[in-house]
Amino acid sequence: MIRLTLPLLALLMLAACETVKGAGRDLQSAGAAISTEAAEAQSSM
């Protein structure tokens, strides 16, 4: 049973890591877009 559980647990941990990594990229892109819009709004004042 342990021979089956450990590889499955490792696979789930790897999948979770990739999901968090993708979420981090999305947040970084959103932050860059907000910064760009803020800079444009500030320069037009």
N, C-alpha and C positions, 0 to 999 in steps of 0.2 A: 504494500500500500504506500509506503514512504517513497518507493522508487517512482511511483506515478505522481505523487503529490508535489514533490520538490520541483520537478521540471515544469509542472503546470503553474506553480506559484512563481517561478522565475519568469515564465512567459507573461503572466499577468502583470508583474512588476515592470517588465520591459514595455508592455503596451501602455501602461499608465505613464511611464516616463515620456514616451513619444507623444501622448495626448497633452501633457503639461508643456512639453516643448512647443507644440503647435499653438497652444493657447498663448504662450509667451510671445511667439511671433506675431500673432493677431493683435495682442495688446501693444506691441511695439509699433506696428503699422498704424494703429488707431492713434497712438500718441504722436507719431510723426505728422499725421494728417491734421490733428488739432493744433500742433505747433505751427504748421504752415498757414492754416487759416487765421490763427491769432496774429502772426506776423503780417499777413496781408491786411487784416483789419486795422492793425496799429499803423501801418504805413499809409493807409488811406485817410487817416484822421488829420 
